[in-house]
Amino acid sequence: SYHVLEGTLDVCVGGEWRHLGPGDSATVPAGTAHTLRNPHPVEVRLRNVHKPALSFERFFRRMHALVADGKLTLPPKNFGSLIRISMLFVEHEEEIKSVKPSHAMMRALSFIGKLLGYKLPS
């Protein structure tokens, strides 16, 4: 579930976009394709709860490390970012799967990344 603390978050579930403001929440059933975005000029702060948690914390810590080190842009805007996000999603496929690009495409990009020597933070 997503609970907005500050700002506005756009959430798409089942092809339908919703704008969530402070105090608003959205719950997404496990296995349901969804996406988030913040096209608004104000930073959004939210509480994101996953049940069961699996390894989501590790996934987000690794993603943060890549962004902080300048090795990943969100959304991915260069080859290295696309490779790294693909590797991250494939290593955490129990927690998260991409719809666009497809998970199969991300698996192929992850394989290419490993061949080229790309590494992810532990």
Rosetta silent file (secondary structure, phi, psi, omega in degrees, C-alpha in Angstrom):
SEQUENCE: SYHVLEGTLDVCVGGEWRHLGPGDSATVPAGTAHTLRNPHPVEVRLRNVHKPALSFERFFRRMHALVADGKLTLPPKNFGSLIRISMLFVEHEEEIKSVKPSHAMMRALSFIGKLLGYKLPS
SCORE:     score description
SCORE:     0.000 S_00000001
   1 L     0.000  155.162  179.475    0.000    0.000    0.000 S_00000001
   2 E  -121.043  127.444  178.526    1.028    3.612   -0.566 S_00000001
   3 E  -125.650  116.212 -176.288    0.183    6.338    1.931 S_00000001
   4 E   -79.941  127.146  177.016    1.059    9.917    0.926 S_00000001
   5 E   -95.169  -42.353  179.551    2.546   12.050    3.710 S_00000001
   6 E  -146.013  149.683  176.674    3.401   15.168    1.650 S_00000001
   7 L    82.224 -162.533 -179.570    2.976   16.227   -1.967 S_00000001
   8 L  -129.772  132.970  178.870    1.030   14.450   -4.689 S_00000001
   9 E  -120.185  133.188  173.709    1.657   10.954   -6.038 S_00000001
  10 E   -96.552  130.054 -179.297    0.104    9.547   -9.201 S_00000001
  11 E  -125.100  131.042  177.529   -0.669    5.817   -9.000 S_00000001
  12 E  -114.332  119.899  176.573   -1.833    3.686  -11.924 S_00000001
  13 E  -130.915  128.393  179.836   -3.594    0.403  -11.161 S_00000001
  14 L    62.548   30.289  178.823   -5.484   -1.506  -13.820 S_00000001
  15 L    79.339    3.561 -178.278   -4.783    1.216  -16.394 S_00000001
  16 E  -113.623  123.298  179.987   -6.487    3.878  -14.274 S_00000001
  17 E   -86.388  139.189  173.229   -4.504    6.823  -12.849 S_00000001
  18 E  -128.464  144.504  174.584   -5.332    8.311   -9.445 S_00000001
  19 E   -99.759  123.417  178.256   -3.824   11.405   -7.808 S_00000001
  20 E  -109.291  127.416  176.577   -3.081   10.872   -4.117 S_00000001
  21 L  -105.905 -178.504 -179.568   -2.564   13.867   -1.834 S_00000001
  22 L   -52.279  129.177 -179.350   -1.515   14.065    1.816 S_00000001
  23 L    90.698  -14.294  179.436   -3.488   11.548    3.858 S_00000001
  24 L   -83.397  152.613  179.658   -4.622    9.563    0.782 S_00000001
  25 E  -136.029  158.146  172.153   -3.784    5.882    0.344 S_00000001
  26 E  -141.446  134.648  176.409   -3.914    3.229   -2.338 S_00000001
  27 L  -111.753  132.365 -178.937   -3.678   -0.513   -1.843 S_00000001
  28 L  -116.387  121.132  179.232   -2.506   -2.687   -4.702 S_00000001
  29 L   -60.523  145.244  178.784   -3.211   -6.431   -4.530 S_00000001
  30 L   -52.596  136.926  177.727   -0.144   -8.679   -4.724 S_00000001
  31 L    81.462    1.491 -179.766    0.822   -9.507   -8.296 S_00000001
  32 L   -89.809  128.161  178.216   -1.121   -6.587   -9.787 S_00000001
  33 L   -65.400  132.679  178.362    0.733   -4.491  -12.359 S_00000001
  34 E  -156.885  164.216  177.843    0.973   -0.875  -11.236 S_00000001
  35 E  -146.930  158.686  179.980    3.215    2.142  -11.547 S_00000001
  36 E  -123.996  152.911  173.070    3.948    5.363   -9.685 S_00000001
  37 E  -156.784  156.927  174.033    5.008    8.799  -10.875 S_00000001
  38 L  -132.811   85.670  177.897    5.472   12.296   -9.583 S_00000001
  39 L   -85.873    5.100 -175.742    5.152   14.774  -12.461 S_00000001
  40 L   -85.687  154.971 -175.359    4.287   17.512   -9.968 S_00000001
  41 L   -73.102   -7.405 -176.813    6.715   20.328   -9.058 S_00000001
  42 L  -108.099  139.528  176.699    6.712   19.371   -5.346 S_00000001
  43 L   -61.175  143.473  177.664    8.627   16.484   -3.790 S_00000001
  44 L  -109.363  137.780  172.967    6.428   13.635   -2.574 S_00000001
  45 E  -117.833  133.805 -177.691    6.975   11.747    0.674 S_00000001
  46 E  -145.464  160.067  172.564    5.139    8.500    1.163 S_00000001
  47 E  -105.719  126.159 -177.845    4.992    5.393    3.276 S_00000001
  48 E  -116.435  118.041 -177.827    5.240    2.242    1.193 S_00000001
  49 L  -116.734  127.446  176.868    4.233   -1.014    2.909 S_00000001
  50 L  -116.733  126.360  176.889    4.753   -4.447    1.346 S_00000001
  51 L  -129.391  118.149   -3.506    3.212   -7.533    2.929 S_00000001
  52 L   -73.556  153.460 -174.134    4.966   -9.878    2.884 S_00000001
  53 L   -68.424  -28.817 -175.922    8.049   -7.675    2.819 S_00000001
  54 L    48.076 -128.310  179.910   10.300  -10.258    1.134 S_00000001
  55 L  -113.235   31.580 -179.025   13.519   -8.388    0.177 S_00000001
  56 H   -60.378  -38.933 -179.601   11.945   -5.043   -0.758 S_00000001
  57 H   -60.232  -45.202  178.560   14.093   -3.123    1.716 S_00000001
  58 H   -62.580  -41.415  177.360   17.262   -4.509    0.123 S_00000001
  59 H   -55.653  -50.495 -177.315   15.865   -3.718   -3.350 S_00000001
  60 H   -69.678  -35.249  176.643   15.237   -0.065   -2.425 S_00000001
  61 H   -64.792  -40.933  178.624   18.580    0.305   -0.602 S_00000001
  62 H   -66.750  -42.482  178.406   20.408   -1.014   -3.667 S_00000001
  63 H   -61.941  -44.392  179.403   18.413    1.278   -5.985 S_00000001
  64 H   -60.304  -43.094  179.849   19.179    4.258   -3.739 S_00000001
  65 H   -60.629  -41.906  178.959   22.907    3.409   -3.730 S_00000001
  66 H   -64.340  -43.372  179.315   22.952    3.309   -7.546 S_00000001
  67 H   -66.015  -46.119 -178.780   21.136    6.655   -7.818 S_00000001
  68 H   -62.246  -32.675  178.841   23.328    8.283   -5.140 S_00000001
  69 L   -84.366    0.838  179.726   26.475    7.081   -6.949 S_00000001
  70 L    74.097   18.026 -178.619   25.218    8.535  -10.247 S_00000001
  71 L   -97.513   -3.013 -178.751   25.009    5.065  -11.837 S_00000001
  72 L  -147.878  128.761  171.660   21.232    5.070  -12.291 S_00000001
  73 L  -107.867  145.930  177.752   18.766    7.700  -13.452 S_00000001
  74 L  -122.383  120.982   -4.250   15.049    7.282  -12.890 S_00000001
  75 L   -67.296  160.273 -179.483   13.507    6.826  -15.305 S_00000001
  76 L   -61.095  122.103 -175.938   16.502    5.172  -17.012 S_00000001
  77 L  -115.876    3.484  178.702   17.768    7.637  -19.622 S_00000001
  78 L  -146.073  169.331 -175.719   20.978    5.942  -20.774 S_00000001
  79 H   -58.360  -46.683 -178.182   22.294    2.480  -21.581 S_00000001
  80 H   -60.977  -40.986  178.643   24.033    2.008  -18.210 S_00000001
  81 H   -65.119  -42.414  179.182   20.884    2.932  -16.285 S_00000001
  82 H   -63.508  -41.358  177.975   18.752    0.573  -18.368 S_00000001
  83 H   -63.658  -48.867 -176.702   21.223   -2.262  -17.810 S_00000001
  84 H   -65.364  -41.516  179.250   21.472   -1.634  -14.048 S_00000001
  85 H   -66.695  -35.393  177.085   17.723   -1.319  -13.463 S_00000001
  86 H   -64.941  -44.998  178.628   17.232   -4.526  -15.477 S_00000001
  87 H   -61.105  -42.104 -179.261   19.839   -6.345  -13.389 S_00000001
  88 H   -64.866  -46.055  179.546   18.222   -5.075  -10.194 S_00000001
  89 H   -63.596  -39.601 -179.568   14.703   -6.131  -11.243 S_00000001
  90 H   -67.376  -40.482  178.859   15.928   -9.570  -12.329 S_00000001
  91 H   -69.896  -18.789  179.556   17.781  -10.126   -9.045 S_00000001
  92 L  -119.739   35.397 -175.339   14.605   -9.106   -7.188 S_00000001
  93 L   -66.518  -16.381  175.235   12.045  -10.753   -9.465 S_00000001
  94 L   -73.353  -27.230 -178.542   10.255  -12.275   -6.467 S_00000001
  95 L   -94.441  -33.612 -170.589    9.521   -8.740   -5.237 S_00000001
  96 L  -151.962  140.139  175.993    9.032   -6.764   -8.445 S_00000001
  97 L  -135.987  141.891  179.518    8.485   -7.325  -12.174 S_00000001
  98 L   -87.559  144.609  173.714    8.406   -4.844  -14.996 S_00000001
  99 L   -98.253  -42.229  176.928    5.574   -4.688  -17.513 S_00000001
 100 L  -131.191  112.611   -5.016    7.257   -2.115  -19.815 S_00000001
 101 L   -67.851  163.995 -177.125    9.832   -3.169  -20.780 S_00000001
 102 L   -64.538  158.458  178.333    8.757   -6.775  -20.349 S_00000001
 103 H   -61.375  -36.416  177.961   10.387   -8.971  -17.754 S_00000001
 104 H   -62.022  -40.829  177.695   11.804  -11.104  -20.606 S_00000001
 105 H   -65.036  -41.096  179.445   13.467   -7.996  -22.079 S_00000001
 106 H   -65.319  -34.651  176.891   14.876   -7.086  -18.659 S_00000001
 107 H   -63.892  -42.485  178.995   16.287  -10.607  -18.311 S_00000001
 108 H   -64.065  -44.332  179.176   18.050  -10.211  -21.682 S_00000001
 109 H   -65.491  -35.904  177.412   19.423   -6.766  -20.700 S_00000001
 110 H   -64.121  -42.606  178.198   20.561   -8.157  -17.353 S_00000001
 111 H   -61.096  -44.894  177.676   22.425  -10.949  -19.138 S_00000001
 112 H   -61.445  -42.638  178.630   24.124   -8.414  -21.423 S_00000001
 113 H   -59.296  -43.210  178.585   25.050   -6.315  -18.394 S_00000001
 114 H   -64.628  -40.467  177.343   26.708   -9.270  -16.690 S_00000001
 115 H   -62.063  -35.083 -179.404   28.622  -10.077  -19.893 S_00000001
 116 L   -84.527   -1.619  175.742   29.823   -6.467  -20.013 S_00000001
 117 L    88.492   14.347  176.268   30.940   -6.567  -16.375 S_00000001
 118 L   -67.037  143.081  179.846   28.274   -4.359  -14.793 S_00000001
 119 L  -127.518  150.880  174.761   27.956   -4.873  -11.030 S_00000001
 120 L  -108.223  153.470  174.533   25.259   -4.020   -8.506 S_00000001
 121 L   -64.731  152.522  179.512   25.832   -2.917   -4.909 S_00000001
 122 L   -80.333    0.000    0.000   25.443   -5.705   -2.396 S_00000001
